Amino acid sequence: MKNKDHRNKMQRTQELKEQIIKYWDKAGICSFDSSTCTGDPYLASCDNFIESCLIEELIEKECQKDALGIDIGAGLGRFTVVLARHLNLVHSLEPAKNLYYKLADNCAEFNNVKLFDTDFESFNTKEKYDIAVVSGLLYLYPDTMVYEFFEKLVNHLNSGSLVVIRDFIVKSEIKEVPSVYIEGGFCYYRDLQYWKGLAKNFDLFLTEVFQSKPSYSFNRLLGLCSKLGLTRIFSMNTVKKVLLRTVKIKKKRGTIDFSSGIQTVFIVMRKK
């Protein structure tokens, strides 16, 4: 009976992963910069500038030049290229074929990037990494799949390695919302306590959780531009730098804006 239950569980897990990959393979990503559900190219560009700067600062502070990194669910490679600029070697994983081909084009200039068209669970490697970046993936996984993901991940980390997760969190009351994109899937918006518990279970330090992109409604003028569709302003370098500064201030103060209910964050863990 236990063997049958295990097989059924494995089958459900595989079916969900296939649905997630199928969605991204068909839908694609609107631009290299895309990191926002709105699909607005100017907001996406601004978000990517800020998130890439934050990732870059983490790498410069925490990683040696000879480090080995892995980007899991790389998409079009926006974090892969940041890793590649600072690390000796980067393994970049993207199982959705259409994204993978574009990922290959975007990373063509880097000799220190090795691409794999597979999901992490199916990835066969003996390597141990110094930094792992996981972006926009785990919120589509139920708790059992997140747990299994981390079971494998921690076995491929060196002591002192960083795990950087870009995900969506809520202040309280974990939300489980049916996905409008993934057939039979859900979006899991977890709270800080969940991630603290997960880190503890896998003997990881949860070092920090901070907002990864601006709350565009924080400023009336910027919020109005967003509502009116006048988002070209967000492509201006001056505006990007001002918004980056506001995100850094929130990070330093340890504050996260939950006024919209769900916030995009970087969750940073370190292996003991």
Backbone as JSON, one array per atom type, in Angstrom:
{
  "sequence": "MKNKDHRNKMQRTQELKEQIIKYWDKAGICSFDSSTCTGDPYLASCDNFIESCLIEELIEKECQKDALGIDIGAGLGRFTVVLARHLNLVHSLEPAKNLYYKLADNCAEFNNVKLFDTDFESFNTKEKYDIAVVSGLLYLYPDTMVYEFFEKLVNHLNSGSLVVIRDFIVKSEIKEVPSVYIEGGFCYYRDLQYWKGLAKNFDLFLTEVFQSKPSYSFNRLLGLCSKLGLTRIFSMNTVKKVLLRTVKIKKKRGTIDFSSGIQTVFIVMRKK",
  "N": [[0.83, -1.21, 0.0], [1.93, 1.22, 0.83], [3.92, 1.52, -1.1], [2.36, 1.87, -3.38], [1.05, 4.28, -2.77], [3.27, 5.93, -2.72], [4.09, 5.79, -5.39], [1.87, 6.96, -6.63], [2.04, 9.53, -5.58], [4.49, 10.36, -6.65], [3.8, 10.34, -9.33], [1.83, 12.36, -9.44], [3.38, 14.55, -8.74], [5.18, 14.62, -10.9], [3.4, 15.1, -13.0], [2.46, 17.66, -12.33], [4.82, 19.18, -12.53], [5.29, 18.87, -15.26], [3.09, 20.26, -16.29], [3.68, 22.85, -15.44], [6.07, 23.35, -16.82], [5.13, 23.06, -19.41], [3.38, 25.24, -19.57], [5.17, 27.49, -19.41], [6.71, 26.96, -21.61], [4.93, 27.36, -23.68], [3.82, 29.93, -23.18], [6.0, 31.6, -22.82], [8.32, 34.34, -22.13], [7.91, 37.78, -21.98], [10.0, 39.62, -22.39], [13.58, 39.98, -22.12], [14.04, 41.36, -19.77], [11.8, 40.86, -18.3], [10.04, 40.65, -15.35], [7.76, 40.97, -14.09], [4.3, 40.56, -13.41], [2.61, 42.14, -14.84], [3.56, 42.49, -17.37], [4.41, 44.81, -18.51], [6.77, 46.53, -20.38], [8.4, 48.65, -19.49], [8.13, 48.78, -16.7], [9.08, 46.22, -16.24], [11.72, 46.46, -17.08], [12.68, 48.27, -15.18], [12.25, 46.82, -12.79], [13.98, 44.66, -13.28], [16.47, 45.91, -13.4], [16.74, 46.78, -10.72], [16.47, 44.37, -9.22], [18.59, 42.88, -10.27], [20.76, 44.46, -9.51], [20.6, 44.13, -6.72], [21.03, 41.37, -6.44], [23.6, 41.28, -7.51], [25.06, 42.77, -5.63], [24.9, 41.06, -3.43], [26.37, 38.85, -4.38], [28.92, 40.01, -4.79], [29.57, 40.65, -2.19], [29.44, 38.21, -0.79], [30.51, 36.02, -2.23], [33.32, 34.23, -3.56], [35.61, 34.81, -6.29], [36.23, 32.45, -7.63], [34.04, 30.88, -7.34], [31.35, 28.47, -7.71], [28.27, 28.61, -9.28], [24.66, 28.14, -9.45], [21.79, 28.54, -11.4], [18.51, 28.11, -11.07], [15.71, 27.27, -12.89], [16.02, 29.22, -14.94], [14.86, 30.8, -16.92], [14.99, 33.38, -19.24], [17.49, 34.05, -18.57], [18.28, 36.27, -16.99], [19.31, 36.45, -14.37], [21.3, 34.59, -14.58], [23.26, 35.8, -16.22], [24.15, 37.82, -14.53], [25.31, 36.34, -12.46], [27.3, 35.12, -14.0], [29.03, 37.19, -14.59], [30.5, 37.48, -12.32], [31.33, 35.07, -11.21], [33.29, 32.02, -11.34], [32.23, 29.81, -12.72], [29.03, 28.97, -13.99], [26.13, 27.07, -13.72], [23.26, 26.78, -15.56], [19.87, 26.21, -15.49], [17.08, 25.36, -17.4], [14.07, 24.06, -18.19], [11.95, 24.48, -20.02], [11.58, 24.36, -23.41], [11.38, 26.42, -25.42], [12.11, 28.68, -23.96], [14.63, 27.89, -23.22], [16.13, 27.88, -25.63], [16.25, 30.62, -26.18], [17.53, 31.45, -23.9], [20.03, 30.32, -24.34], [20.91, 31.92, -26.48], [21.04, 34.42, -25.19], [23.08, 34.01, -23.4], [25.29, 33.53, -24.88], [27.67, 34.97, -25.12], [29.14, 34.38, -22.9], [31.69, 32.41, -21.71], [31.81, 30.99, -19.43], [29.43, 29.87, -18.7], [27.35, 27.13, -18.38], [24.83, 25.38, -19.92], [21.71, 23.69, -19.24], [19.02, 21.8, -20.29], [16.84, 21.08, -18.43], [14.84, 20.29, -15.51], [15.49, 20.98, -12.02], [15.06, 18.82, -10.29], [15.39, 16.61, -11.93], [17.96, 16.86, -12.67], [21.14, 15.61, -13.08], [23.88, 15.53, -11.23], [27.11, 15.76, -9.64], [28.17, 17.89, -8.51], [28.96, 20.46, -6.09], [27.65, 23.47, -4.95], [28.39, 27.0, -4.57], [26.69, 29.1, -4.53], [23.22, 29.29, -4.98], [20.58, 30.21, -7.04], [17.15, 30.64, -7.1], [14.38, 31.3, -8.86], [11.09, 32.53, -9.01], [9.73, 30.05, -8.92], [9.22, 28.22, -6.74], [6.86, 29.06, -5.58], [4.9, 27.9, -7.03], [4.92, 25.34, -6.24], [3.58, 22.76, -4.17], [3.79, 22.16, -0.58], [5.01, 19.63, -0.14], [6.54, 19.23, -2.45], [8.27, 21.4, -2.33], [9.72, 20.71, -0.07], [10.96, 18.32, -0.94], [12.49, 19.38, -2.98], [14.31, 20.97, -1.54], [15.54, 18.99, -0.05], [17.16, 17.75, -1.96], [18.62, 19.97, -2.86], [20.21, 20.91, -0.64], [22.07, 18.92, -0.43], [23.73, 19.46, -2.47], [25.23, 21.65, -1.88], [28.01, 23.53, -0.76], [29.58, 23.91, 2.47], [28.65, 26.88, 4.05], [27.54, 27.96, 1.79], [25.37, 30.06, -0.23], [21.84, 30.4, -0.59], [19.58, 31.85, -2.68], [16.4, 32.91, -2.98], [13.91, 33.98, -5.08], [10.77, 34.98, -4.48], [7.27, 35.03, -3.54], [5.68, 36.53, -0.84], [3.43, 36.64, 1.98], [2.07, 38.63, 4.68], [0.79, 37.33, 6.76], [-1.25, 34.39, 7.36], [-1.13, 32.08, 5.21], [-1.63, 31.88, 1.74], [-3.42, 29.96, -0.58], [-3.97, 29.74, -3.81], [-5.93, 29.0, -6.64], [-4.26, 28.45, -9.7], [-4.35, 30.5, -12.59], [-3.0, 29.95, -14.79], [-1.56, 27.5, -14.75], [-2.63, 24.36, -15.41], [-4.66, 22.67, -13.21], [-3.05, 23.47, -11.16], [-1.74, 25.39, -8.33], [-1.11, 28.58, -6.75], [1.12, 29.3, -4.23], [1.31, 31.34, -1.62], [3.4, 32.1, 0.76], [4.22, 32.71, 4.27], [6.59, 34.52, 6.36], [7.2, 32.94, 8.57], [6.89, 30.37, 7.6], [9.13, 30.09, 5.9], [11.19, 30.42, 7.72], [10.82, 28.13, 9.27], [11.28, 26.15, 7.34], [13.98, 26.61, 6.68], [15.16, 25.98, 9.15], [14.55, 23.25, 9.33], [16.25, 22.18, 7.45], [18.74, 22.75, 8.35], [19.73, 25.3, 7.78], [20.76, 28.73, 7.85], [18.51, 31.36, 8.01], [19.2, 34.22, 6.69], [18.36, 36.76, 5.76], [15.39, 38.45, 4.63], [14.08, 40.34, 2.13], [12.45, 43.01, 0.38], [12.27, 42.82, -3.13], [11.76, 44.47, -5.23], [10.32, 47.68, -6.19], [7.53, 49.21, -4.4], [5.26, 50.46, -6.29], [3.24, 52.2, -5.7], [4.03, 53.74, -3.62], [4.76, 56.33, -3.97], [2.91, 59.11, -4.91], [2.99, 60.34, -7.45], [4.47, 58.51, -9.04], [2.86, 56.29, -8.7], [0.51, 57.19, -9.93], [1.4, 57.51, -12.57], [1.82, 54.84, -13.21], [-0.81, 53.82, -13.04], [-2.07, 55.27, -15.07], [-0.86, 54.35, -17.29], [1.43, 55.56, -18.09], [4.1, 54.61, -18.16], [6.61, 54.83, -19.2], [8.33, 56.45, -17.88], [9.6, 54.87, -16.03], [11.71, 53.75, -17.32], [13.76, 55.47, -17.26], [17.04, 56.21, -16.25], [17.59, 57.76, -13.98], [15.22, 57.6, -12.49], [15.14, 54.83, -12.03], [17.39, 54.56, -10.36], [16.64, 56.08, -8.15], [14.45, 54.59, -7.24], [15.74, 52.18, -6.69], [17.26, 53.0, -4.53], [15.23, 53.46, -2.65], [14.33, 50.84, -2.24], [16.62, 49.71, -1.13], [16.76, 51.15, 1.24], [14.5, 50.17, 2.57], [15.36, 47.54, 2.83], [17.58, 47.85, 4.54], [16.3, 48.8, 6.82], [14.77, 46.65, 7.39], [12.12, 46.38, 6.62], [9.08, 45.47, 4.98], [6.77, 46.1, 2.47], [3.48, 45.38, 2.7], [1.14, 46.32, 1.69], [-0.26, 45.74, -0.63], [-0.95, 43.18, -0.19], [0.43, 40.85, -1.2], [3.9, 40.39, -1.58], [6.89, 40.73, -3.52], [9.93, 39.16, -2.93], [13.41, 38.69, -1.95], [14.69, 35.83, -0.54], [17.13, 34.91, 1.59], [19.36, 32.39, 2.39], [21.79, 30.56, 4.28], [24.02, 27.84, 4.17], [24.97, 25.93, 6.94]],
  "CA": [[0.0, 0.0, 0.0], [2.83, 2.37, 0.9], [4.58, 1.64, -2.4], [1.37, 2.42, -4.31], [0.88, 5.69, -2.42], [4.48, 6.63, -3.14], [4.04, 5.89, -6.85], [0.84, 7.95, -6.97], [2.59, 10.83, -5.22], [5.52, 10.68, -7.65], [3.11, 10.62, -10.59], [1.21, 13.68, -9.32], [4.48, 15.52, -8.77], [5.68, 14.71, -12.27], [2.36, 15.73, -13.82], [2.44, 19.1, -12.04], [6.02, 19.76, -13.14], [5.08, 18.9, -16.71], [2.14, 21.34, -16.57], [4.4, 24.11, -15.25], [7.01, 23.49, -17.95], [4.3, 23.24, -20.6], [2.9, 26.61, -19.58], [6.25, 28.42, -19.75], [7.15, 26.67, -22.98], [3.94, 27.95, -24.59], [3.6, 31.36, -22.91], [7.24, 32.34, -22.95], [8.5, 35.53, -21.31], [7.75, 38.85, -22.97], [11.27, 40.27, -22.71], [14.68, 39.56, -21.25], [13.9, 42.05, -18.5], [10.49, 40.63, -17.69], [9.99, 40.1, -14.0], [6.52, 41.48, -13.5], [3.13, 39.91, -13.98], [1.88, 43.06, -15.72], [4.1, 42.4, -18.73], [4.77, 46.14, -18.98], [8.21, 46.49, -20.63], [9.13, 49.67, -18.73], [8.19, 48.29, -15.33], [9.95, 45.05, -16.25], [13.1, 46.95, -17.16], [13.0, 48.86, -13.88], [12.34, 45.71, -11.84], [15.17, 43.87, -13.55], [17.62, 46.72, -12.98], [16.82, 46.78, -9.26], [16.73, 43.02, -8.72], [19.94, 42.5, -10.69], [21.69, 45.18, -8.63], [20.56, 43.52, -5.4], [21.73, 40.08, -6.57], [25.02, 41.57, -7.74], [25.65, 43.18, -4.35], [25.04, 39.85, -2.62], [27.48, 38.06, -4.92], [30.17, 40.72, -4.53], [29.82, 40.62, -0.75], [29.46, 36.89, -0.17], [31.08, 34.95, -3.05], [34.66, 34.35, -4.12], [35.63, 34.83, -7.76], [36.33, 31.09, -8.15], [32.85, 30.15, -6.89], [30.48, 27.78, -8.67], [26.88, 28.98, -9.04], [23.61, 27.48, -10.22], [20.56, 29.31, -11.58], [17.48, 27.08, -11.24], [14.57, 27.92, -13.51], [16.72, 30.44, -15.36], [14.09, 31.62, -17.85], [15.81, 33.94, -20.31], [18.87, 34.18, -18.1], [18.65, 37.58, -16.46], [20.19, 36.27, -13.21], [22.47, 33.83, -15.03], [24.3, 36.71, -16.71], [24.71, 38.51, -13.37], [26.21, 35.36, -11.85], [28.43, 34.87, -14.9], [29.97, 38.33, -14.54], [31.24, 37.52, -11.06], [31.74, 33.74, -10.75], [34.14, 31.24, -12.23], [31.4, 28.94, -13.56], [27.6, 28.99, -13.66], [25.23, 26.1, -14.34], [21.96, 27.44, -15.76], [18.89, 25.17, -15.79], [15.77, 25.8, -17.89], [13.46, 22.91, -18.87], [11.02, 24.86, -21.1], [12.44, 24.38, -24.6], [11.39, 27.73, -26.07], [12.91, 29.58, -23.13], [16.02, 27.4, -23.24], [16.81, 28.34, -26.85], [16.52, 32.05, -26.02], [18.55, 31.51, -22.85], [21.31, 30.04, -25.0], [21.29, 33.13, -27.23], [21.37, 35.5, -24.26], [24.31, 33.68, -22.66], [26.3, 33.1, -25.86], [28.94, 35.69, -24.95], [29.82, 33.94, -21.68], [32.33, 31.1, -21.79], [31.75, 30.34, -18.12], [28.05, 29.43, -18.45], [27.0, 25.82, -18.94], [23.37, 25.31, -19.95], [21.08, 22.38, -19.13], [17.58, 21.91, -20.57], [16.2, 20.16, -17.5], [14.47, 20.83, -14.2], [16.49, 20.64, -11.01], [14.8, 17.49, -9.74], [15.9, 15.62, -12.88], [19.35, 17.22, -12.98], [22.09, 14.62, -12.55], [25.19, 16.16, -11.03], [27.83, 15.49, -8.4], [28.75, 19.17, -8.1], [28.48, 21.21, -4.92], [27.63, 24.87, -5.38], [28.65, 28.04, -3.58], [25.49, 29.94, -4.51], [22.1, 28.8, -5.8], [19.5, 31.19, -7.23], [15.9, 29.99, -7.49], [13.52, 32.46, -9.11], [9.74, 32.38, -9.55], [9.44, 28.63, -9.11], [8.72, 27.48, -5.58], [5.48, 29.45, -5.24], [4.02, 26.99, -7.77], [5.1, 24.0, -5.66], [3.0, 22.49, -2.86], [4.81, 21.99, 0.45], [5.76, 18.38, -0.31], [7.52, 19.41, -3.52], [9.29, 22.33, -1.82], [10.54, 19.92, 0.85], [11.79, 17.42, -1.74], [13.43, 20.25, -3.69], [15.37, 21.35, -0.61], [16.29, 17.78, 0.29], [18.2, 17.58, -2.98], [19.46, 21.16, -2.96], [21.21, 21.02, 0.43], [23.11, 17.92, -0.7], [24.6, 19.99, -3.53], [25.77, 22.93, -1.42], [29.16, 23.52, 0.12], [29.39, 24.6, 3.74], [28.72, 28.33, 3.89], [26.93, 28.38, 0.52], [24.17, 30.88, -0.19], [20.65, 30.1, -1.38], [18.81, 33.08, -2.89], [15.1, 32.55, -3.55], [12.99, 35.08, -5.41], [9.45, 34.38, -4.31], [6.2, 35.94, -3.15], [5.26, 36.21, 0.51], [2.35, 37.41, 2.61], [2.4, 38.98, 6.06], [0.24, 36.27, 7.61], [-2.28, 33.56, 6.73], [-0.66, 31.57, 3.93], [-2.69, 31.83, 0.74], [-3.35, 28.92, -1.62], [-4.88, 30.28, -4.82], [-5.87, 28.25, -7.91], [-3.52, 29.16, -10.76], [-5.1, 30.73, -13.83], [-2.09, 29.6, -15.88], [-1.13, 26.11, -14.68], [-3.79, 23.48, -15.32], [-4.67, 21.86, -12.0], [-2.04, 23.96, -10.23], [-2.05, 26.46, -7.37], [-0.04, 29.5, -6.34], [1.25, 29.23, -2.77], [1.93, 32.55, -1.09], [3.74, 31.69, 2.12], [4.65, 33.79, 5.14], [7.97, 34.46, 6.83], [7.34, 31.81, 9.49], [7.08, 29.16, 6.79], [10.52, 30.02, 5.42], [12.03, 30.19, 8.9], [10.7, 26.72, 9.62], [11.94, 25.36, 6.3], [15.43, 26.76, 6.87], [15.54, 25.24, 10.35], [14.46, 21.82, 9.03], [17.38, 21.77, 6.61], [19.98, 23.22, 8.97], [20.16, 26.5, 7.08], [20.48, 30.02, 8.48], [17.76, 32.35, 7.23], [19.97, 35.43, 7.02], [17.55, 37.96, 5.53], [14.3, 38.48, 3.66], [13.87, 41.75, 1.81], [11.69, 43.35, -0.82], [13.18, 42.77, -4.27], [11.41, 45.5, -6.21], [9.6, 48.77, -5.53], [6.07, 49.32, -4.32], [5.11, 51.64, -7.14], [2.22, 53.09, -5.15], [4.55, 54.47, -2.46], [4.84, 57.74, -4.35], [1.67, 59.41, -5.64], [3.28, 60.62, -8.86], [4.84, 57.26, -9.7], [1.67, 55.45, -8.7], [-0.4, 57.72, -10.94], [1.98, 57.15, -13.88], [1.57, 53.42, -13.43], [-2.24, 53.63, -13.28], [-2.45, 55.9, -16.34], [-0.12, 53.73, -18.39], [2.55, 56.42, -18.48], [5.18, 53.92, -17.46], [7.92, 55.07, -19.83], [9.16, 57.12, -16.88], [10.37, 53.88, -15.29], [12.89, 53.36, -18.1], [14.78, 56.51, -17.06], [18.07, 55.78, -15.29], [17.45, 58.51, -12.73], [14.09, 57.01, -11.76], [15.58, 53.51, -11.59], [18.33, 54.71, -9.24], [15.86, 56.55, -7.0], [13.67, 53.45, -6.74], [16.7, 51.25, -6.09], [17.61, 53.55, -3.22], [14.11, 53.22, -1.73], [14.33, 49.42, -1.9], [17.76, 49.49, -0.23], [16.4, 51.7, 2.54], [13.61, 49.18, 3.18], [16.19, 46.39, 3.2], [18.38, 48.22, 5.71], [15.39, 48.92, 7.97], [14.1, 45.37, 7.61], [10.68, 46.55, 6.42], [8.5, 44.99, 3.72], [5.45, 46.72, 2.24], [2.45, 44.39, 2.4], [-0.11, 47.04, 1.43], [-0.98, 45.08, -1.72], [-1.26, 41.81, 0.24], [1.51, 39.94, -1.57], [5.09, 41.14, -1.96], [7.99, 40.0, -4.12], [11.09, 39.28, -2.03], [14.53, 37.77, -1.97], [14.88, 35.09, 0.7], [18.54, 34.51, 1.56], [19.73, 31.39, 3.38], [23.18, 30.11, 4.22], [24.23, 26.51, 4.72], [25.88, 25.95, 8.1]],
  "C": [[0.87, 1.26, 0.0], [3.51, 2.61, -0.44], [3.64, 2.27, -3.43], [1.16, 3.9, -4.05], [2.07, 6.51, -2.88], [4.49, 6.83, -4.65], [3.04, 6.94, -7.3], [1.34, 9.37, -6.7], [3.62, 11.28, -6.25], [4.88, 11.05, -8.98], [2.47, 12.0, -10.56], [2.26, 14.79, -9.39], [4.98, 15.73, -10.19], [4.68, 15.4, -13.18], [2.31, 17.24, -13.59], [3.65, 19.78, -12.66], [5.86, 19.89, -14.65], [4.12, 20.02, -17.1], [2.82, 22.71, -16.44], [5.33, 24.37, -16.43], [6.24, 23.76, -19.24], [3.8, 24.68, -20.7], [3.99, 27.57, -20.03], [6.76, 28.19, -21.17], [6.22, 27.34, -23.99], [3.86, 29.46, -24.42], [4.85, 32.19, -23.15], [7.32, 33.49, -21.95], [8.62, 36.7, -22.27], [9.05, 39.57, -23.32], [12.34, 39.75, -21.76], [14.54, 40.15, -19.86], [12.69, 41.6, -17.69], [10.61, 39.98, -16.31], [8.7, 40.51, -13.31], [5.32, 40.87, -14.2], [2.36, 40.83, -14.91], [2.34, 42.95, -17.17], [4.47, 43.75, -19.31], [6.29, 46.21, -19.18], [9.01, 47.5, -19.81], [9.23, 49.29, -17.25], [9.12, 47.1, -15.22], [11.41, 45.46, -16.26], [13.56, 47.52, -15.82], [13.18, 47.77, -12.82], [13.65, 44.96, -12.01], [16.43, 44.62, -13.14], [17.82, 46.62, -11.47], [17.16, 45.4, -8.73], [18.13, 42.55, -9.08], [20.99, 43.19, -9.83], [21.76, 44.54, -7.25], [21.27, 42.17, -5.39], [23.23, 40.31, -6.7], [25.72, 41.96, -6.44], [25.85, 41.98, -3.43], [26.24, 39.03, -3.07], [28.82, 38.71, -4.58], [30.56, 40.64, -3.05], [30.12, 39.22, -0.24], [30.23, 35.81, -0.94], [32.5, 35.27, -3.51], [34.58, 34.28, -5.64], [35.66, 33.42, -8.35], [35.11, 30.24, -7.79], [32.09, 29.51, -8.05], [29.03, 28.1, -8.31], [25.92, 28.18, -9.89], [22.38, 28.37, -10.23], [19.47, 28.31, -11.96], [16.19, 27.73, -11.71], [15.0, 29.26, -14.07], [15.9, 31.34, -16.27], [14.96, 32.08, -19.0], [17.21, 34.31, -19.85], [19.26, 35.48, -17.45], [19.52, 37.47, -15.2], [21.42, 35.44, -13.57], [23.6, 34.76, -15.46], [24.93, 37.51, -15.57], [25.7, 37.59, -12.66], [27.47, 35.19, -12.68], [29.46, 35.99, -14.86], [30.87, 38.28, -13.31], [31.79, 36.16, -10.62], [32.59, 33.03, -11.8], [33.32, 30.41, -13.21], [29.96, 28.98, -13.06], [26.9, 27.88, -14.43], [23.84, 26.72, -14.38], [20.96, 26.41, -16.26], [17.57, 25.79, -16.24], [15.14, 24.68, -18.7], [12.5, 23.25, -20.0], [11.81, 25.14, -22.37], [12.52, 25.76, -25.24], [12.19, 28.76, -25.28], [14.38, 29.19, -23.2], [16.77, 27.91, -24.46], [17.16, 29.83, -26.75], [17.56, 32.29, -24.93], [19.93, 31.3, -23.45], [21.81, 31.25, -25.78], [21.77, 34.23, -26.29], [22.68, 35.27, -23.51], [25.47, 33.34, -23.58], [27.65, 33.76, -25.65], [29.74, 35.21, -23.75], [30.38, 32.53, -21.84], [32.23, 30.32, -20.49], [30.33, 29.95, -17.72], [27.82, 28.09, -19.14], [25.49, 25.63, -18.81], [22.86, 23.88, -19.9], [19.58, 22.55, -19.34], [16.81, 20.88, -19.73], [15.75, 20.9, -16.24], [15.47, 20.32, -13.17], [16.3, 19.23, -10.47], [15.35, 16.39, -10.63], [17.38, 15.81, -13.19], [20.3, 16.26, -12.29], [23.47, 15.26, -12.44], [25.79, 15.73, -9.7], [28.43, 16.77, -7.83], [28.15, 19.67, -6.79], [28.68, 22.69, -5.22], [27.89, 25.82, -4.22], [27.5, 29.03, -3.48], [24.45, 29.33, -5.45], [21.03, 29.88, -5.84], [18.28, 30.45, -7.77], [14.85, 31.08, -7.64], [12.17, 32.07, -9.68], [9.32, 30.96, -9.79], [8.7, 28.02, -7.94], [7.31, 27.88, -5.17], [4.45, 28.62, -6.0], [4.06, 25.57, -7.22], [4.31, 23.87, -4.36], [4.12, 22.19, -1.86], [5.64, 20.73, 0.26], [6.84, 18.52, -1.37], [8.63, 20.38, -3.1], [10.27, 21.57, -0.92], [11.49, 19.01, 0.07], [12.85, 18.2, -2.52], [14.61, 20.59, -2.77], [16.18, 20.14, -0.15], [17.43, 17.55, -0.69], [19.16, 18.76, -2.96], [20.56, 21.18, -1.9], [22.34, 20.01, 0.25], [24.07, 18.37, -1.79], [25.13, 21.38, -3.19], [27.01, 22.69, -0.57], [28.79, 24.18, 1.44], [29.58, 26.1, 3.54], [28.08, 28.86, 2.62], [25.68, 29.2, 0.75], [23.07, 30.27, -1.05], [19.84, 31.4, -1.47], [17.53, 32.72, -3.63], [14.31, 33.82, -3.84], [11.59, 34.49, -5.39], [8.47, 35.46, -3.87], [5.73, 35.56, -1.75], [4.11, 37.11, 0.95], [2.74, 37.67, 4.06], [1.95, 37.9, 7.02], [-0.8, 35.5, 6.81], [-1.87, 33.16, 5.3], [-1.83, 31.41, 2.96], [-2.4, 30.74, -0.28], [-4.41, 29.26, -2.66], [-4.79, 29.45, -6.1], [-5.18, 29.08, -9.0], [-4.4, 29.32, -11.99], [-4.25, 30.33, -15.04], [-1.77, 28.1, -15.93], [-2.34, 25.21, -14.47], [-3.68, 22.57, -14.1], [-3.7, 22.33, -10.93], [-2.54, 25.06, -9.31], [-0.84, 27.38, -7.22], [-0.04, 29.53, -4.81], [2.02, 30.46, -2.29], [2.15, 32.34, 0.4], [4.22, 32.89, 2.95], [6.08, 33.55, 5.62], [8.19, 33.27, 7.75], [7.55, 30.5, 8.74], [8.55, 29.01, 6.4], [11.5, 29.85, 6.57], [12.01, 28.72, 9.29], [11.4, 25.82, 8.62], [13.46, 25.41, 6.46], [15.91, 25.94, 8.06], [15.53, 23.74, 10.09], [15.66, 21.32, 8.26], [18.71, 22.34, 7.09], [20.59, 24.38, 8.19], [19.9, 27.72, 7.95], [19.63, 30.85, 7.53], [18.36, 33.71, 7.57], [19.18, 36.71, 6.81], [16.45, 37.69, 4.51], [14.01, 39.94, 3.38], [13.16, 41.92, 0.48], [12.64, 43.45, -2.01], [12.9, 43.84, -5.32], [10.52, 46.55, -5.56], [8.1, 48.5, -5.36], [5.73, 50.6, -5.07], [4.07, 52.63, -6.63], [2.75, 53.95, -4.01], [4.63, 55.97, -2.72], [3.64, 58.06, -5.23], [1.91, 59.63, -7.12], [3.6, 59.34, -9.62], [3.64, 56.32, -9.78], [0.68, 55.88, -9.76], [0.09, 57.38, -12.34], [1.69, 55.7, -14.21], [0.11, 53.17, -13.78], [-2.67, 54.17, -14.64], [-1.72, 55.3, -17.54], [1.04, 54.57, -18.88], [3.85, 55.88, -17.88], [6.55, 54.1, -18.09], [8.89, 55.73, -18.84], [10.07, 56.13, -16.15], [11.59, 53.36, -16.06], [14.03, 54.36, -17.93], [15.76, 56.08, -15.97], [17.94, 56.48, -13.95], [16.34, 57.92, -11.86], [14.47, 55.64, -11.21], [16.47, 53.61, -10.34], [17.62, 55.19, -7.98], [15.08, 55.39, -6.39], [14.56, 52.4, -6.11], [17.07, 51.72, -4.68], [16.49, 53.31, -2.22], [14.05, 51.76, -1.3], [15.46, 49.1, -0.92], [17.47, 50.03, 1.17], [15.48, 50.73, 3.28], [14.4, 47.97, 3.65], [16.98, 46.68, 4.47], [17.52, 48.29, 6.97], [14.69, 47.61, 8.3], [12.59, 45.45, 7.45], [10.26, 46.05, 5.04], [7.09, 45.56, 3.62], [4.45, 45.65, 1.82], [1.12, 45.06, 2.08], [-0.92, 46.41, 0.31], [-1.31, 43.63, -1.39], [-0.13, 40.83, 0.0], [2.71, 40.77, -2.02], [6.16, 40.21, -2.53], [9.25, 40.24, -3.3], [12.24, 38.39, -2.48], [14.65, 37.15, -0.58], [16.29, 34.51, 0.64], [18.83, 33.56, 2.72], [21.2, 31.02, 3.2], [23.29, 28.72, 4.84], [25.27, 26.57, 5.83], [27.14, 25.14, 7.78]]
}
